């Protein structure tokens, strides 16, 4: 029986071939949906109250359908929501979702119109109900697309009231022909905020409430940019009775003193750029609570390359973009300068709320391009790990900029970290898993900027010969570091090592002694082998931590293990004062020494390999020669390039990725290093003190042997395996097919050994839970696209950069004095070694919200939660 879909019961005449049927009804759907949109607007046009004395308004979401595989593999389904009157059974259509083609388990989202408002009489005895018809499109008469109803789900007022808690529930679809189909729904009482957001997102709005203002730091689409205009970029001014060249101040002069700040000399610009910022942007993350704040000021860049070479007298138009967790902001654009400086009154200062202590701050310098068809040219990027810095210390940091393998000038920033509770932050860094952050933008141009900030050079993702060369070069650089590790191993094996006691250097190879004693214990007492192995790994990590925490350069140091352990229990503060060029000479000597050690091992390995080749040549003269014809159809390189370039790219990329992670882990620049060291020490100690370790080892080994090789496997073979995987005798008795095709057909026709497991209840439950995760992700993705834009990028939780961002020796640090507990400061008396901030009354604040969404059915930003 063919049954028309109520409210949409006409046959749709579309020529077969003019459309594929998947989207052929989009125009009709939009036409029909206009009627339902007007219906929904009528429901709430009078007022936004969700209830009246006789009616209640509910927010209904059609989550998805399951079990449509019985209808075929190319099911195109949609849902129709109607209100049915009990008196005359009259049906009025409220809403219709979009059609999802070729899916036996469809999931509806905001993009496919999954949400609607329904209104029912509170008096249940009236029998008024909501009917949801699950429909499909199928080919009826050849060349004509037809629509029929699969089944219905009915909801009454008591059901909506009892289950209106926004939780996902599955309802069986009532159908005479199709069994086992269910429809997943969510609903709850509607609020006025629901209708406001619904109008913006579901009824054709663009989420304007979440769009940043054109004049703030969240304007990553550059809807408002200061224009160069026709005013000259430089003029002549008189200072101290001397004519000097003055340069135009970008993006605009000081609003409080425009006369004296429209043009300034280089020295004056540099001097004012170092003053405390007056205009601050609160980049508030989506979390309701946080561990602290990062105060970042972009001061300037030096020696940038000229990215506007094609223009007459044109220079780089620089701006800096920043990504931290779910915030994406930018500075103002400084036109025509290779040494740009951002003024204290411009958008250059940001406060980022820290939702997880291990989050990284990514900065990128770009050349602004006003051509809508071209992206902003990346100059270089910097990745800052906030946990490497002490709290309440003002750091002035100068970072080298890298793009691929090229150095491109420097970026100078001012940084301060404030923790609400340093102990809680230290514990969270080591033991709390960081959340996943995703940032959405509205334009492809902004997405390319975001992508460069989070991934680095975008060209490295393309499979090209150039990218393979760059990855191969990086692998060689990592190889030199591994050679340095071999030098350390030789240091241990040869019992080299000295310690300084009362100013005297004496021979005492502590590393060799520890490894010798540990491995000797493992050999003599095999039961202690796990403890010894874990102790030695932890010892190696602790030795490297001691070495790095005492590095002569303060900018290459990491926090000592004991310092982190103390911070986990006490919220202590360590006052830091670092002078420019401190430890620079000693660090340079140490860097050259380590480099020489690595090159020395590489030379030794090269000599060994060449010696082995000489031995092979001598040996090969005494062996028979293969005189068979060798094909010379192509060179090895051409075959590699044609057939294996992609695989070489993927392999080298993975090697470089995990080498970078291993570098950060071993160098204690990852929060997981501390946690793993603690776990190793705890497990090794527990195992060493456990009294029944011998019994556990014996039982475990016996269990492995009995389970894998025991005679019980014969019973498993007879009862379970043989019906699916026959013995040689059974194969000969049943007859072996003659051809390969017949063999494959015969094997395919036999039952699957995993069929029972795949149809079991626990697999079904596992698949159901997996589907719920997919539903939530798809719906959140659609909501994010509606609020913030269709282009998205995941924010990395760890640093994958090829070059570790280490400040130059010209950086320095000053003690920052906070006058009250929340980190806000006022003007303080100038003291030696302290940074003097301006009063809070002199600061102008604006806010750029994060991109975290709250709630379900209609997720909304924090700013709308209130």
Buried (B, 14 or more C-beta within 10 A) or exposed (E): EEBBBBBBEEBBEBEEEEBEBBEBBEEBBEEBBEEBBEBBEEBBEEEBEBEEEEBBBBBBBBBBBBBBEEBEEEBBBBBBBBBBBEEEEEBEBBBBBBBBBBBBBBBBBBBBBBBBBBBBBBEBEBBBBBBBBBBBBBEBEEEEBBBBBBBBBEBBBEBBBEBBEBEBBBBEBBBEEBEEBBBBBBBBBBBEBBBBBBBBBBEEBEBEBBBBEEEBBBBBBBEEBEEBEEEEBEEEBEEEEEEBEBBBBBBBBBEEEEEEBBBBBEEBBBEBBBEBBBBBBBBBBBBEEBBBBBBBBBBBBBEBBEBBEEEEEBBBBBBBBBBBBBBBBBBBBBBBBBBBBBBBBBBBBBBBBBBBBBBBBBBBBBBBBEEEEEBBBBBBBBBBBBBBBBBBBBBBBBBBBBBBEEEBBBBBBBBBBBBBEBBBBBBBBBEBEBBEBBBBBBBBBBBBBBBBBBBBBEEBEEEEEEBBEBBBBBBEEBBBBBBBEBBBEBBBEEEEBEEEEEEEEEEEBEBBEBBBEBBEBBEEBEBBBBBBBBBBBBBBBBBBBEEBBEBBBBBBBBBBBEBBBBBBEEBEBEEBEBEEEBBBEEBEEBEEEBEEBBBBBBEBEEEEEEEEEEEEEEEEEEEEEEEEEEEEEEEEEEEBBEEEBEEBBEBBBEBBEEBBBBBBBBBBBBBBBBBBBBEBBEBBEEBBEEEEBEEEBEEEEEEEEEEEEEEEEEEEEEEEBEEEEBEEEEEEEEEEEEEEEEEEEEEEEEEEEEEEEEEEEEEEEEEEEEBBEEBBEBBBBBBBBBBBBBBBBEBBBBBBBBBBBBBBBEBBBBBBBBEEEEBEBBBBEEEEEBBBBBEBEEBEEBBBBBBBBEBBBBBBBBEBEE
